[in-house]
């Protein structure tokens, strides 16, 4: 690996200090009774909230990234496995929260399928029931992938006035498409990329409408979809340049807006042959400056500058107070931090953990 310049090293050091209390904060979200993690500390105070699938999967990812999965008490690991297995619907194969309306939201079903199966695999376990039967296309949750025509109609009905949401819908289908044989999957991927390509602005590569960070975030979701299905990102060079234009000029008020360009530049930069050192230095400097607004006193990171978000993905998980939440924290730990260090040519250092970290889950 290369050695970062003094300026980049100083920015990374400032950025990394924001993580000092994170692992002490994480066990405060643990629900020993249900075996999962709450979205935020305030969620524990209201009966309508429970530990939810995404937050629990995000917590597993954070612990894994910190290298502490093996340090979890066996009772905690077993409870986490039961948590995911108990929330898999035997009829459809999907993983569904019990306490909210995620069953009715297509993209959340796709997201939960992806994060739940990944978490179980990291915990050394497996789903209790077969995964969704994507090959038949006859269930209510899989009809849109029954044929190219059905998928094209589904794509047309996405909310393209919201670039991020439309392409988040698409990216959430990656885990479902992966269940199809290649001869069924590849024509659907072709249709998806042709549909997005027809909507792309030739100057920026962005597809759909919205404020600049929304359109950048749509391109980020497209890049993740392309990575999932093993295809190049269309108009990658234009997207790369437009992403830097956005982060240089637009206020960053959402943690997703901090994370998305980092991963987007990483994906499309790799496709273009690598991210130049000057661009790495600028990306690190801008990200470090913006990150300060999302660091909370409790040790976590919040979705908005100075406050969490009550409903990070269409269902209400918290109260939106001045506190860390697992949606933002997960993005900072598993994506932003390691990507910035890697682009700078160095390994990200271990996250600082209290000596009694594992015992905190019994508190």
Secondary structure, DSSP 8 states (H G I E B T S, - for coil): -----HHHHHHHHHHHHTTTTHHHHHGGGEETTTTEE-SBGGGGGSTT----HHHHHHHHHHHHHTT-GGGS-HHHHHHHHHHHHHTB-TTT--B--SSSSGGG-HHHHHHHHHHHHHHHHHTT---SS----TTT--STTTGGGSSHHHHHHHHHTS-TTSHHHHHHHHHTTHHHHTTS-HHHHHHHHHHHHHHHHHHB-TTT--BS-SSHHHHHHHHHHHHHHHHHHT---TTHHHHHHHHHHHHHHS---BHHHHHHHHHHHHHHHHHTT---HHHHHHHHHHHHHHHGGGB-TTSSB-SBTTB--S-TTSS--S---SS-BHHHHHHIIIIIIHHHHHHTTS--------TTTGGGGG-
